[in-house]
Amino acid sequence: MFVRFGTDGVRGPANQVLTPEVALAIGRATVRIFPSAEVLVGSDTRRSGPMLAHAVAAGITSEGADAVMLGVVPTPAVAASSLAAGVAGIMISASHNPFADNGIKIFAPGGRKLSDAEQVRVEAEIDLLLSPGPHVGPTGAGIGVVRTKPDPLDSYARLVVSALGGRRLDGLKVALDCANGSNSIVGPEVFRSLGAEVTVIGASPDGVNINDGCGSTHPDLLAHEVVVTGAQIGIAFDGDADRVLAVDHTGNCIDGDQIIALAATDLKARGRLRHDTVVVTVMTNLGFRQAMKSQGITVIDTAVGDRYVLEALAEGEFSLGGEQSGHIIFGEIATTGDGLLSAIVLADLVLRSGETLADLANNVMTRLPQVLINVRVSQPMPDVADRLADEIAEVMAELGDSGRVLLRPSGTEPVVRVMAEAGTDADATRIAQRLAAAVEELAAQ
């Protein structure tokens, strides 16, 4: 059996692809590659979380380190604790996927996402541990212990609140959709501690309802709640709370591109956008790029995945980056995408501006129509863009500067993602369908 990391860790059906045996091997491999006295372990609210967390803990302790169990916490809380303690961390979560899936993400000591080279080393160690043969670890007093960290969310909540520099959210009416996930407790608590009037939905996890018709993958539920309650802003988290989308008072969804654009222009206006630069992925809307250019802000592109954004942020010492999906990284505070941090920063920005989120989002950028088609394939197609280079060149010649296309094999699913942007919905749809058909034809050969 071979275990391979996708865009963000290992992911698949729990107890089928992601088995306790795999989880145990990941725990052991983490200690072998990142030796330390302890490893932090957190999980989201899925039924399979405790099963996999205990297996990971068994792997950690069998290699002589202590497994420090954080319980149900947001992914960025694991990263923050890893940074504070200077040790590795492991998060058990499949993020926005349905409850039957689960995943395991590893943070290197200091709360860093793994580099490509580190991933290869961890994969090789996991393969070794899953292969037949004796894999002897320490015995006696050399075996690690399992410990529980008391109040694991307290320090994380303080870190998030510190981003406002003492400002509060008094007078702001907010609706939160916690996706029945990791932010179900700490998210509402942080907003209320800052003085906001909070309405909460999707905060009753039962092990199977995470992301089920709620959260950032289903913002319609939040949009209805915002309109019905008269909230000024709505916030939708995903299951492990490392991403966020917003809803304005009219019920319109505000995506990650728009939130990053608002944060970038606000930080630049206050002299806090390092090097007047923002880091995004190739999926970011062309309208974002046009808006940043008009504001004198440089845009740097990376591959899809917040770990690539993080690498570029660290390399260039930049302060802001993220993805259209709502992974937003404030590099001076966090080492990973943080939904709760992004949410309070956005809420603070709205309150300081004196404007509605709707007006702010409409004015900061004009989104070009973007159509995304997922084409299922039976075999990996990493070179799909090269093989369809002539077709892509024809489309780009037609679009000129008014649009763009992107063909990208998924890092987590057997699909090729076909994206088209154009001046009209009709043109974007037509071009995306043309390229999707070309991918299907190629896959059938």
C-alpha positions as a Markdown table, in Angstrom:
| # | Residue | x | y | z |
|---|---|---|---|---|
| 1 | Met | 0.0 | 0.0 | 0.0 |
| 2 | Phe | 1.3 | 3.5 | -0.9 |
| 3 | Val | 0.1 | 6.6 | 0.8 |
| 4 | Arg | 0.4 | 9.9 | -1.2 |
| 5 | Phe | -0.3 | 13.4 | -0.1 |
| 6 | Gly | -2.7 | 15.5 | -2.2 |
| 7 | Thr | -3.0 | 19.3 | -2.2 |
| 8 | Asp | -3.5 | 19.3 | 1.5 |
| 9 | Gly | -2.5 | 16.1 | 3.3 |
| 10 | Val | -3.9 | 12.5 | 3.0 |
| 11 | Arg | -7.7 | 12.3 | 2.4 |
| 12 | Gly | -10.3 | 9.6 | 1.6 |
| 13 | Pro | -13.1 | 7.5 | 3.0 |
| 14 | Ala | -12.4 | 6.8 | 6.7 |
| 15 | Asn | -11.7 | 3.2 | 7.5 |
| 16 | Gln | -11.4 | 2.3 | 3.9 |
| 17 | Val | -8.7 | 4.5 | 2.4 |
| 18 | Leu | -7.7 | 6.2 | 5.6 |
| 19 | Thr | -7.6 | 3.3 | 8.0 |
| 20 | Pro | -6.3 | 3.1 | 11.5 |
| 21 | Glu | -3.2 | 1.3 | 10.2 |
| 22 | Val | -2.5 | 4.2 | 7.9 |
| 23 | Ala | -3.1 | 6.7 | 10.7 |
| 24 | Leu | -0.7 | 4.8 | 13.0 |
| 25 | Ala | 2.0 | 4.8 | 10.3 |
| 26 | Ile | 1.5 | 8.6 | 9.8 |
| 27 | Gly | 1.9 | 9.1 | 13.5 |
| 28 | Arg | 5.2 | 7.1 | 13.5 |
| 29 | Ala | 6.5 | 8.7 | 10.4 |
| 30 | Thr | 5.9 | 12.2 | 11.8 |
| 31 | Val | 8.1 | 11.5 | 14.8 |
| 32 | Arg | 10.8 | 9.9 | 12.6 |
| 33 | Ile | 11.0 | 12.9 | 10.2 |
| 34 | Phe | 10.4 | 15.6 | 12.8 |
| 35 | Pro | 11.9 | 14.2 | 16.1 |
| 36 | Ser | 10.6 | 16.0 | 19.2 |
| 37 | Ala | 9.5 | 15.2 | 22.7 |
| 38 | Glu | 5.8 | 15.6 | 21.8 |
| 39 | Val | 3.4 | 15.9 | 18.8 |
| 40 | Leu | 0.1 | 17.8 | 19.0 |
| 41 | Val | -3.1 | 16.0 | 17.7 |
| 42 | Gly | -6.4 | 17.7 | 16.9 |
| 43 | Ser | -9.5 | 16.7 | 15.0 |
| 44 | Asp | -12.8 | 18.0 | 13.7 |
| 45 | Thr | -16.3 | 16.7 | 14.6 |
| 46 | Arg | -16.5 | 13.7 | 12.3 |
| 47 | Arg | -17.5 | 10.3 | 13.8 |
| 48 | Ser | -14.2 | 8.8 | 12.6 |
| 49 | Gly | -12.1 | 11.5 | 14.2 |
| 50 | Pro | -11.5 | 9.8 | 17.6 |
| 51 | Met | -10.7 | 6.5 | 15.9 |
| 52 | Leu | -8.0 | 8.1 | 13.7 |
| 53 | Ala | -6.7 | 10.4 | 16.4 |
| 54 | His | -6.1 | 7.5 | 18.8 |
| 55 | Ala | -4.4 | 5.5 | 16.0 |
| 56 | Val | -2.2 | 8.5 | 15.3 |
| 57 | Ala | -1.4 | 8.8 | 19.0 |
| 58 | Ala | -0.5 | 5.2 | 19.1 |
| 59 | Gly | 2.0 | 5.8 | 16.3 |
| 60 | Ile | 3.5 | 8.8 | 18.0 |
| 61 | Thr | 3.9 | 7.1 | 21.4 |
| 62 | Ser | 5.4 | 4.0 | 19.8 |
| 63 | Glu | 8.2 | 6.1 | 18.5 |
| 64 | Gly | 9.0 | 7.5 | 21.9 |
| 65 | Ala | 7.2 | 10.9 | 21.7 |
| 66 | Asp | 4.2 | 12.1 | 23.8 |
| 67 | Ala | 0.9 | 12.6 | 22.0 |
| 68 | Val | -0.7 | 15.8 | 23.2 |
| 69 | Met | -4.4 | 15.5 | 22.4 |
| 70 | Leu | -6.1 | 18.8 | 21.7 |
| 71 | Gly | -9.6 | 17.3 | 21.1 |
| 72 | Val | -12.0 | 19.1 | 18.7 |
| 73 | Val | -10.2 | 22.2 | 17.5 |
| 74 | Pro | -9.9 | 24.3 | 14.2 |
| 75 | Thr | -7.0 | 23.4 | 12.0 |
| 76 | Pro | -5.4 | 26.8 | 12.5 |
| 77 | Ala | -5.5 | 26.2 | 16.3 |
| 78 | Val | -3.3 | 23.1 | 15.8 |
| 79 | Ala | -0.9 | 25.2 | 13.6 |
| 80 | Ala | -0.9 | 28.0 | 16.3 |
| 81 | Ser | -0.1 | 25.5 | 19.0 |
| 82 | Ser | 2.6 | 24.0 | 16.9 |
| 83 | Leu | 4.2 | 27.4 | 16.4 |
| 84 | Ala | 4.0 | 28.2 | 20.1 |
| 85 | Ala | 5.5 | 24.9 | 21.2 |
| 86 | Gly | 8.0 | 24.5 | 18.4 |
| 87 | Val | 6.8 | 20.9 | 17.8 |
| 88 | Ala | 5.0 | 19.0 | 15.0 |
| 89 | Gly | 1.2 | 18.9 | 14.9 |
| 90 | Ile | -1.3 | 16.6 | 13.2 |
| 91 | Met | -4.9 | 17.5 | 12.3 |
| 92 | Ile | -7.5 | 14.9 | 11.6 |
| 93 | Ser | -9.9 | 16.5 | 9.1 |
| 94 | Ala | -11.2 | 16.3 | 5.6 |
| 95 | Ser | -12.0 | 20.0 | 5.6 |
| 96 | His | -15.1 | 20.7 | 3.5 |
| 97 | Asn | -15.7 | 17.0 | 2.4 |
| 98 | Pro | -18.7 | 15.0 | 3.6 |
| 99 | Phe | -18.5 | 13.3 | 7.0 |
| 100 | Ala | -17.7 | 9.8 | 5.7 |
| 101 | Asp | -14.4 | 11.1 | 4.4 |
| 102 | Asn | -11.5 | 12.1 | 6.7 |
| 103 | Gly | -8.0 | 13.3 | 6.3 |
| 104 | Ile | -4.7 | 13.9 | 8.0 |
| 105 | Lys | -2.7 | 17.0 | 7.7 |
| 106 | Ile | 0.8 | 17.3 | 9.2 |
| 107 | Phe | 2.4 | 20.6 | 10.4 |
| 108 | Ala | 6.2 | 20.7 | 10.7 |
| 109 | Pro | 7.6 | 22.2 | 14.0 |
| 110 | Gly | 6.6 | 25.8 | 14.0 |
| 111 | Gly | 3.2 | 25.3 | 12.5 |
| 112 | Arg | 4.4 | 25.1 | 8.9 |
| 113 | Lys | 2.7 | 23.2 | 6.1 |
| 114 | Leu | 5.1 | 20.6 | 4.6 |
| 115 | Ser | 7.2 | 21.5 | 1.7 |
| 116 | Asp | 7.2 | 19.1 | -1.4 |
| 117 | Ala | 10.6 | 17.7 | -0.2 |
| 118 | Glu | 9.3 | 17.0 | 3.3 |
| 119 | Gln | 6.1 | 15.4 | 1.9 |
| 120 | Val | 8.3 | 13.0 | -0.1 |
| 121 | Arg | 10.3 | 12.1 | 3.0 |
| 122 | Val | 7.1 | 11.5 | 5.0 |
| 123 | Glu | 5.5 | 9.4 | 2.2 |
| 124 | Ala | 8.6 | 7.2 | 1.9 |
| 125 | Glu | 8.7 | 6.6 | 5.7 |
| 126 | Ile | 4.9 | 5.8 | 5.7 |
| 127 | Asp | 5.5 | 3.3 | 2.8 |
| 128 | Leu | 8.3 | 1.7 | 4.8 |
| 129 | Leu | 6.1 | 1.4 | 7.9 |
| 130 | Leu | 3.2 | -0.1 | 6.0 |
| 131 | Ser | 5.4 | -2.7 | 4.3 |
| 132 | Pro | 5.9 | -6.2 | 5.7 |
| 133 | Gly | 8.6 | -6.8 | 8.2 |
| 134 | Pro | 9.5 | -5.8 | 11.8 |
| 135 | His | 9.3 | -2.1 | 12.6 |
| 136 | Val | 10.7 | -2.0 | 16.1 |
| 137 | Gly | 10.4 | 1.0 | 18.3 |
| 138 | Pro | 11.5 | 1.8 | 21.9 |
| 139 | Thr | 10.3 | -0.2 | 24.8 |
| 140 | Gly | 9.9 | 0.3 | 28.6 |
| 141 | Ala | 10.3 | 3.9 | 29.7 |
| 142 | Gly | 11.2 | 4.9 | 26.1 |
| 143 | Ile | 7.5 | 4.6 | 25.0 |
| 144 | Gly | 5.7 | 8.0 | 24.9 |
| 145 | Val | 2.5 | 8.8 | 26.8 |
| 146 | Val | -0.8 | 10.3 | 25.7 |
| 147 | Arg | -1.6 | 13.6 | 27.4 |
| 148 | Thr | -4.5 | 16.0 | 27.1 |
| 149 | Lys | -3.9 | 19.7 | 26.8 |
| 150 | Pro | -6.2 | 21.7 | 29.1 |
| 151 | Asp | -8.2 | 24.5 | 27.5 |
| 152 | Pro | -6.5 | 24.1 | 24.1 |
| 153 | Leu | -8.6 | 26.9 | 22.5 |
| 154 | Asp | -7.9 | 29.6 | 25.0 |
| 155 | Ser | -4.5 | 30.7 | 23.6 |
| 156 | Tyr | -5.8 | 30.4 | 20.1 |
| 157 | Ala | -8.8 | 32.6 | 20.8 |
| 158 | Arg | -6.4 | 35.2 | 22.4 |
| 159 | Leu | -4.2 | 35.1 | 19.2 |
| 160 | Val | -7.2 | 35.7 | 17.0 |
| 161 | Val | -8.5 | 38.6 | 19.1 |
| 162 | Ser | -5.1 | 40.2 | 19.2 |
| 163 | Ala | -5.4 | 40.9 | 15.4 |
| 164 | Leu | -7.7 | 43.8 | 16.1 |
| 165 | Gly | -5.2 | 45.6 | 18.2 |
| 166 | Gly | -7.7 | 46.3 | 21.0 |
| 167 | Arg | -10.6 | 47.3 | 18.7 |
| 168 | Arg | -14.0 | 45.8 | 19.3 |
| 169 | Leu | -17.0 | 44.8 | 17.3 |
| 170 | Asp | -19.7 | 46.5 | 19.5 |
| 171 | Gly | -22.8 | 47.3 | 17.5 |
| 172 | Leu | -22.2 | 44.8 | 14.7 |
| 173 | Lys | -24.9 | 42.2 | 14.0 |
| 174 | Val | -23.3 | 39.0 | 12.7 |
| 175 | Ala | -24.7 | 35.6 | 11.6 |
| 176 | Leu | -22.3 | 32.7 | 11.8 |
| 177 | Asp | -22.6 | 29.3 | 10.1 |
| 178 | Cys | -20.1 | 26.9 | 11.8 |
| 179 | Ala | -20.8 | 24.0 | 9.4 |
| 180 | Asn | -21.4 | 21.7 | 12.5 |
| 181 | Gly | -17.6 | 21.6 | 12.6 |
| 182 | Ser | -14.6 | 22.7 | 14.6 |
| 183 | Asn | -15.6 | 26.3 | 15.1 |
| 184 | Ser | -19.0 | 25.5 | 16.6 |
| 185 | Ile | -17.8 | 26.7 | 20.1 |
| 186 | Val | -14.8 | 29.0 | 19.7 |
| 187 | Gly | -16.2 | 31.0 | 16.7 |
| 188 | Pro | -19.3 | 32.3 | 18.4 |
| 189 | Glu | -17.4 | 32.8 | 21.7 |
| 190 | Val | -14.8 | 35.0 | 20.0 |
| 191 | Phe | -17.3 | 37.2 | 18.2 |
| 192 | Arg | -19.4 | 37.6 | 21.4 |
| 193 | Ser | -16.3 | 38.4 | 23.5 |
| 194 | Leu | -15.6 | 41.3 | 21.0 |
| 195 | Gly | -19.1 | 42.7 | 21.6 |
| 196 | Ala | -20.8 | 41.6 | 18.4 |
| 197 | Glu | -24.5 | 40.6 | 18.4 |
| 198 | Val | -24.3 | 37.0 | 17.2 |
| 199 | Thr | -26.8 | 34.6 | 15.6 |
| 200 | Val | -25.5 | 31.1 | 15.1 |
| 201 | Ile | -26.5 | 28.2 | 12.9 |
| 202 | Gly | -24.7 | 24.9 | 12.1 |
| 203 | Ala | -23.2 | 24.6 | 15.6 |
| 204 | Ser | -24.8 | 21.3 | 16.7 |
| 205 | Pro | -22.3 | 18.7 | 15.5 |
| 206 | Asp | -23.4 | 15.1 | 15.9 |
| 207 | Gly | -20.5 | 13.3 | 14.1 |
| 208 | Val | -22.3 | 13.0 | 10.8 |
| 209 | Asn | -23.7 | 16.5 | 10.0 |
| 210 | Ile | -20.5 | 18.3 | 9.4 |
| 211 | Asn | -20.7 | 20.3 | 6.1 |
| 212 | Asp | -24.2 | 18.7 | 5.5 |
| 213 | Gly | -26.1 | 21.4 | 3.7 |
| 214 | Cys | -24.4 | 24.1 | 5.7 |
| 215 | Gly | -21.1 | 26.0 | 6.0 |
| 216 | Ser | -19.0 | 27.5 | 3.2 |
| 217 | Thr | -19.9 | 24.9 | 0.7 |
| 218 | His | -23.6 | 25.7 | 1.1 |
| 219 | Pro | -23.9 | 29.4 | 1.8 |
| 220 | Asp | -27.6 | 29.6 | 0.8 |
| 221 | Leu | -28.6 | 28.6 | 4.3 |
| 222 | Leu | -26.5 | 31.5 | 5.8 |
| 223 | Ala | -27.8 | 33.9 | 3.2 |
| 224 | His | -31.4 | 33.2 | 4.3 |
| 225 | Glu | -30.4 | 33.6 | 8.0 |
| 226 | Val | -28.7 | 36.9 | 7.3 |
| 227 | Val | -31.7 | 38.4 | 5.5 |
| 228 | Val | -34.3 | 37.0 | 8.1 |
| 229 | Thr | -32.3 | 38.3 | 11.1 |
| 230 | Gly | -31.2 | 41.6 | 9.6 |
| 231 | Ala | -27.5 | 40.8 | 10.2 |
| 232 | Gln | -25.0 | 43.2 | 8.7 |
| 233 | Ile | -22.6 | 40.4 | 7.8 |
| 234 | Gly | -22.7 | 36.6 | 7.5 |
| 235 | Ile | -19.8 | 34.3 | 8.0 |
| 236 | Ala | -19.6 | 30.7 | 6.7 |
| 237 | Phe | -16.8 | 28.4 | 7.9 |
| 238 | Asp | -16.0 | 25.0 | 6.6 |
| 239 | Gly | -15.7 | 21.9 | 8.7 |
| 240 | Asp | -12.2 | 22.5 | 10.1 |
| 241 | Ala | -12.5 | 26.3 | 10.0 |
| 242 | Asp | -9.4 | 27.0 | 7.9 |
| 243 | Arg | -11.5 | 28.8 | 5.3 |
| 244 | Val | -14.3 | 31.3 | 5.2 |
| 245 | Leu | -16.8 | 32.9 | 2.9 |
| 246 | Ala | -19.0 | 35.9 | 3.7 |
| 247 | Val | -22.5 | 37.0 | 3.0 |
| 248 | Asp | -23.6 | 40.7 | 2.7 |
| 249 | His | -26.8 | 42.1 | 4.2 |
| 250 | Thr | -28.7 | 41.4 | 0.9 |
| 251 | Gly | -27.8 | 37.7 | 1.0 |
| 252 | Asn | -25.1 | 37.9 | -1.7 |
| 253 | Cys | -22.1 | 35.7 | -1.3 |
| 254 | Ile | -18.6 | 37.3 | -1.0 |
| 255 | Asp | -15.9 | 34.9 | -2.0 |
| 256 | Gly | -12.2 | 34.6 | -1.0 |
| 257 | Asp | -11.0 | 36.8 | -3.9 |
| 258 | Gln | -13.2 | 39.7 | -2.7 |
| 259 | Ile | -12.3 | 39.3 | 0.9 |
| 260 | Ile | -8.6 | 39.2 | 0.0 |
| 261 | Ala | -9.1 | 42.3 | -2.2 |
| 262 | Leu | -10.7 | 44.2 | 0.7 |
| 263 | Ala | -8.0 | 43.2 | 3.1 |
| 264 | Ala | -5.2 | 44.1 | 0.6 |
| 265 | Thr | -6.6 | 47.6 | -0.1 |
| 266 | Asp | -7.2 | 48.2 | 3.6 |
| 267 | Leu | -3.8 | 47.1 | 4.7 |
| 268 | Lys | -2.1 | 49.1 | 1.9 |
| 269 | Ala | -4.1 | 52.2 | 2.9 |
| 270 | Arg | -2.8 | 51.8 | 6.5 |
| 271 | Gly | 0.8 | 51.1 | 5.4 |
| 272 | Arg | 0.7 | 47.5 | 6.6 |
| 273 | Leu | 0.8 | 45.6 | 3.3 |
| 274 | Arg | 4.4 | 44.4 | 3.1 |
| 275 | His | 6.0 | 45.3 | -0.2 |
| 276 | Asp | 2.5 | 46.3 | -1.5 |
| 277 | Thr | 2.2 | 42.7 | -2.6 |
| 278 | Val | -0.5 | 40.0 | -2.3 |
| 279 | Val | 0.0 | 36.3 | -3.0 |
| 280 | Val | -2.8 | 34.3 | -4.6 |
| 281 | Thr | -3.3 | 31.1 | -6.7 |
| 282 | Val | -3.8 | 30.6 | -10.4 |
| 283 | Met | -7.6 | 30.2 | -9.7 |
| 284 | Thr | -7.9 | 33.8 | -8.5 |
| 285 | Asn | -10.3 | 35.8 | -10.7 |
| 286 | Leu | -8.9 | 38.0 | -13.4 |
| 287 | Gly | -11.0 | 40.8 | -12.0 |
| 288 | Phe | -9.0 | 40.6 | -8.8 |
| 289 | Arg | -5.8 | 41.1 | -10.7 |
| 290 | Gln | -7.2 | 44.1 | -12.6 |
| 291 | Ala | -8.3 | 45.6 | -9.3 |
| 292 | Met | -5.0 | 45.2 | -7.6 |
| 293 | Lys | -3.2 | 46.7 | -10.5 |
| 294 | Ser | -5.3 | 49.8 | -10.3 |
| 295 | Gln | -4.4 | 50.1 | -6.6 |
| 296 | Gly | -0.7 | 49.7 | -7.2 |
| 297 | Ile | -0.6 | 46.3 | -5.6 |
| 298 | Thr | 1.6 | 43.6 | -7.0 |
| 299 | Val | 0.0 | 40.1 | -7.4 |
| 300 | Ile | 2.1 | 36.9 | -7.2 |
| 301 | Asp | 0.6 | 33.6 | -8.4 |
| 302 | Thr | 1.2 | 30.2 | -7.0 |
| 303 | Ala | -0.1 | 26.7 | -7.7 |
| 304 | Val | -3.4 | 25.8 | -6.0 |
| 305 | Gly | -3.1 | 25.0 | -2.3 |
| 306 | Asp | -2.6 | 27.3 | 0.6 |
| 307 | Arg | 0.8 | 25.6 | 1.4 |
| 308 | Tyr | 2.1 | 27.1 | -1.9 |
| 309 | Val | 0.8 | 30.5 | -0.9 |
| 310 | Leu | 2.4 | 30.1 | 2.5 |
| 311 | Glu | 5.8 | 29.3 | 0.9 |
| 312 | Ala | 5.6 | 32.4 | -1.3 |
| 313 | Leu | 4.6 | 34.5 | 1.7 |
| 314 | Ala | 7.6 | 33.3 | 3.7 |
| 315 | Glu | 10.0 | 33.5 | 0.7 |
| 316 | Gly | 9.1 | 37.1 | -0.1 |
| 317 | Glu | 8.3 | 38.2 | 3.5 |
| 318 | Phe | 4.8 | 39.3 | 2.4 |
| 319 | Ser | 1.9 | 39.7 | 4.8 |
| 320 | Leu | -1.2 | 38.6 | 2.9 |
| 321 | Gly | -2.3 | 35.8 | 0.6 |
| 322 | Gly | -5.0 | 33.3 | 0.0 |
| 323 | Glu | -7.3 | 31.4 | -2.3 |
| 324 | Gln | -10.7 | 32.1 | -3.9 |
| 325 | Ser | -12.1 | 29.2 | -1.8 |
| 326 | Gly | -11.6 | 31.3 | 1.3 |
| 327 | His | -8.2 | 30.1 | 2.6 |
| 328 | Ile | -6.9 | 33.5 | 3.7 |
| 329 | Ile | -3.5 | 33.9 | 5.4 |
| 330 | Phe | -2.4 | 36.9 | 7.4 |
| 331 | Gly | 1.3 | 36.1 | 7.5 |
| 332 | Glu | 2.2 | 38.4 | 10.4 |
| 333 | Ile | -0.2 | 36.4 | 12.7 |
| 334 | Ala | -0.8 | 32.9 | 11.4 |
| 335 | Thr | 1.1 | 30.1 | 9.6 |
| 336 | Thr | -1.9 | 28.8 | 7.8 |
| 337 | Gly | -5.3 | 29.8 | 6.4 |
| 338 | Asp | -7.6 | 30.8 | 9.3 |
| 339 | Gly | -11.3 | 31.2 | 8.9 |
| 340 | Leu | -12.0 | 32.8 | 12.3 |
| 341 | Leu | -9.1 | 35.2 | 12.0 |
| 342 | Ser | -10.2 | 36.2 | 8.5 |
| 343 | Ala | -13.8 | 36.7 | 9.7 |
| 344 | Ile | -13.0 | 39.1 | 12.5 |
| 345 | Val | -10.6 | 41.0 | 10.3 |
| 346 | Leu | -13.4 | 41.4 | 7.7 |
| 347 | Ala | -15.9 | 42.3 | 10.4 |
| 348 | Asp | -13.6 | 45.0 | 11.8 |
| 349 | Leu | -12.9 | 46.4 | 8.3 |
| 350 | Val | -16.7 | 46.7 | 7.7 |
| 351 | Leu | -17.3 | 48.4 | 11.0 |
| 352 | Arg | -14.4 | 50.9 | 10.6 |
| 353 | Ser | -15.4 | 51.8 | 7.0 |
| 354 | Gly | -19.0 | 52.8 | 8.0 |
| 355 | Glu | -20.1 | 51.2 | 4.7 |
| 356 | Thr | -22.1 | 48.0 | 4.0 |
| 357 | Leu | -20.2 | 44.9 | 3.0 |
| 358 | Ala | -22.2 | 44.9 | -0.2 |
| 359 | Asp | -20.9 | 48.4 | -1.2 |
| 360 | Leu | -17.4 | 47.5 | -0.1 |
| 361 | Ala | -17.3 | 44.3 | -2.2 |
| 362 | Asn | -18.9 | 45.9 | -5.2 |
| 363 | Asn | -16.4 | 48.8 | -5.2 |
| 364 | Val | -13.2 | 46.8 | -4.6 |
| 365 | Met | -13.3 | 44.6 | -7.7 |
| 366 | Thr | -15.5 | 43.5 | -10.6 |
| 367 | Arg | -15.6 | 39.7 | -10.9 |
| 368 | Leu | -15.4 | 38.4 | -14.4 |
| 369 | Pro | -17.8 | 35.6 | -15.1 |
| 370 | Gln | -15.9 | 32.4 | -14.2 |
| 371 | Val | -17.1 | 28.9 | -15.1 |
| 372 | Leu | -15.5 | 25.8 | -13.6 |
| 373 | Ile | -16.2 | 22.3 | -14.9 |
| 374 | Asn | -14.9 | 19.2 | -13.2 |
| 375 | Val | -14.2 | 16.4 | -15.7 |
| 376 | Arg | -13.9 | 12.9 | -14.2 |
| 377 | Val | -11.0 | 10.9 | -15.5 |
| 378 | Ser | -10.0 | 7.2 | -15.0 |
| 379 | Gln | -6.3 | 7.9 | -15.0 |
| 380 | Pro | -4.2 | 10.8 | -13.7 |
| 381 | Met | -3.5 | 13.4 | -16.4 |
| 382 | Pro | -0.8 | 15.7 | -15.0 |
| 383 | Asp | 0.2 | 16.8 | -18.5 |
| 384 | Val | -3.3 | 17.6 | -19.7 |
| 385 | Ala | -2.5 | 21.3 | -20.4 |
| 386 | Asp | 0.5 | 20.4 | -22.5 |
| 387 | Arg | -1.4 | 17.8 | -24.5 |
| 388 | Leu | -4.2 | 20.3 | -25.3 |
| 389 | Ala | -1.8 | 23.3 | -25.8 |
| 390 | Asp | -3.1 | 24.0 | -29.4 |
| 391 | Glu | -6.7 | 24.0 | -28.2 |
| 392 | Ile | -5.8 | 26.3 | -25.3 |
| 393 | Ala | -3.8 | 28.7 | -27.6 |
| 394 | Glu | -6.9 | 29.0 | -29.9 |
| 395 | Val | -9.1 | 30.0 | -27.1 |
| 396 | Met | -6.6 | 32.4 | -25.6 |
| 397 | Ala | -6.2 | 34.1 | -29.0 |
| 398 | Glu | -10.0 | 34.6 | -29.0 |
| 399 | Leu | -10.2 | 36.0 | -25.5 |
| 400 | Gly | -7.2 | 38.3 | -25.7 |
| 401 | Asp | -6.9 | 40.4 | -22.5 |
| 402 | Ser | -10.5 | 40.0 | -21.6 |
| 403 | Gly | -10.4 | 36.5 | -20.2 |
| 404 | Arg | -8.3 | 33.4 | -19.5 |
| 405 | Val | -8.5 | 29.6 | -19.2 |
| 406 | Leu | -6.9 | 27.1 | -16.9 |
| 407 | Leu | -6.7 | 23.3 | -17.0 |
| 408 | Arg | -5.7 | 21.8 | -13.7 |
| 409 | Pro | -5.6 | 18.1 | -12.5 |
| 410 | Ser | -7.1 | 18.0 | -9.0 |
| 411 | Gly | -4.7 | 17.1 | -6.1 |
| 412 | Thr | -7.5 | 15.4 | -4.1 |
| 413 | Glu | -9.9 | 13.8 | -6.7 |
| 414 | Pro | -9.8 | 11.9 | -10.0 |
| 415 | Val | -10.8 | 15.0 | -12.0 |
| 416 | Val | -9.4 | 17.7 | -14.3 |
| 417 | Arg | -10.7 | 21.1 | -13.4 |
| 418 | Val | -11.4 | 23.2 | -16.4 |
| 419 | Met | -11.8 | 26.9 | -15.7 |
| 420 | Ala | -12.8 | 29.7 | -18.1 |
| 421 | Glu | -13.2 | 33.5 | -17.5 |
| 422 | Ala | -14.6 | 35.8 | -20.1 |
| 423 | Gly | -16.5 | 39.1 | -20.4 |
| 424 | Thr | -19.9 | 37.4 | -20.4 |
| 425 | Asp | -21.4 | 34.3 | -18.7 |
| 426 | Ala | -22.3 | 32.9 | -22.1 |
| 427 | Asp | -18.7 | 33.1 | -23.4 |
| 428 | Ala | -17.2 | 31.7 | -20.2 |
| 429 | Thr | -19.6 | 28.8 | -20.4 |
| 430 | Arg | -19.1 | 28.1 | -24.1 |
| 431 | Ile | -15.3 | 28.1 | -23.7 |
| 432 | Ala | -15.3 | 26.0 | -20.6 |
| 433 | Gln | -17.6 | 23.4 | -22.3 |
| 434 | Arg | -15.4 | 23.4 | -25.3 |
| 435 | Leu | -12.3 | 22.6 | -23.3 |
| 436 | Ala | -14.1 | 20.1 | -21.0 |
| 437 | Ala | -15.1 | 18.2 | -24.2 |
| 438 | Ala | -11.5 | 18.2 | -25.3 |
| 439 | Val | -10.4 | 16.8 | -22.0 |
| 440 | Glu | -13.1 | 14.1 | -22.1 |
| 441 | Glu | -12.0 | 13.1 | -25.7 |
| 442 | Leu | -8.4 | 13.0 | -24.6 |
| 443 | Ala | -9.2 | 10.9 | -21.5 |
| 444 | Ala | -11.2 | 8.4 | -23.7 |
| 445 | Gln | -8.2 | 7.7 | -26.0 |
